[in-house]
């Protein structure tokens, strides 16, 4: 992870401190940030950290959702990002 608005050393110190205190630190891939912003107008971009894992190491997006008790249904999200706006349409017939 690299610092965007603060020095890299300061960001790493803050990140290590947060992890020691047990706080969760969420950093999202660019594809998730862009799709969430397009569908819900929420910006998940962090001002202090960037996601630096190369694209070819990431799983497919959006990740499939399988129900362990109903494997016969396959991917219940149908390849869509689940949001508050579309969750009822996706899961109401299950």
C-alpha positions in Angstrom: 0.0 0.0 0.0 1.3 3.4 -0.8 0.4 6.8 0.7 -1.7 9.2 -1.4 -2.0 12.4 0.7 0.4 11.6 3.5 4.0 10.4 3.5 4.4 6.7 3.0 6.1 6.2 6.3 3.4 8.0 8.2 0.7 6.0 6.5 2.4 2.7 7.3 2.8 3.8 10.9 -0.9 4.6 11.1 -1.8 1.3 9.4 0.4 -0.8 11.8 -1.1 1.1 14.8 -4.6 0.4 13.6 -3.9 -3.3 13.1 -2.3 -3.5 16.6 -5.4 -2.0 18.1 -7.6 -4.6 16.3 -9.2 -2.1 14.0 -10.1 -3.4 10.5 -8.6 -1.6 7.6 -10.5 -2.0 4.3 -9.0 -1.2 1.0 -11.0 -2.1 -2.2 -9.9 -2.9 -5.7 -10.6 -0.2 -8.4 -13.3 -2.4 -10.2 -15.3 -2.6 -7.0 -15.0 1.2 -6.3 -16.0 2.1 -9.8 -19.0 -0.3 -9.9 -20.3 0.7 -6.5 -20.0 4.4 -7.4 -21.9 3.8 -10.6 -24.7 1.9 -9.0 -25.1 3.6 -5.6 -23.2 6.9 -5.9 -21.0 5.9 -2.9 -17.3 6.5 -3.2 -15.2 3.8 -1.4 -11.9 5.4 -2.3 -9.5 5.8 0.7 -7.7 9.1 0.8 -4.7 7.6 2.7 -4.1 4.2 1.0 -4.2 2.7 -2.4 -5.0 -0.9 -3.4 -1.7 -2.2 -4.9 -2.4 -5.8 -5.7 -2.1 -6.4 -9.5 -5.3 -7.2 -11.4 -4.2 -10.7 -12.5 -4.0 -11.8 -8.8 -7.6 -10.8 -8.0 -10.6 -13.1 -8.2 -13.3 -12.4 -10.8 -15.5 -9.4 -10.1 -18.2 -9.5 -8.8 -17.6 -12.7 -6.9 -20.2 -15.4 -7.3 -22.5 -16.2 -4.4 -23.3 -19.8 -3.8 -25.8 -21.1 -1.1 -24.2 -24.0 0.7 -27.6 -25.6 1.3 -28.8 -25.1 -2.4 -25.9 -25.8 -4.7 -28.3 -26.6 -7.5 -29.1 -22.9 -7.8 -25.6 -22.0 -8.9 -24.5 -18.4 -8.7 -27.6 -16.6 -7.1 -26.2 -13.2 -7.8 -26.2 -13.9 -11.6 -22.9 -12.0 -12.0 -24.2 -8.8 -10.6 -22.9 -6.6 -7.7 -25.5 -7.0 -4.9 -26.7 -3.6 -3.7 -29.6 -2.3 -1.6 -31.4 -1.4 -4.9 -31.2 -4.9 -6.5 -31.0 -7.3 -3.6 -34.8 -7.9 -3.5 -35.0 -8.7 -7.2 -32.0 -11.1 -7.0 -33.1 -13.0 -3.8 -36.9 -12.8 -3.6 -37.5 -15.9 -5.6 -35.1 -18.1 -3.6 
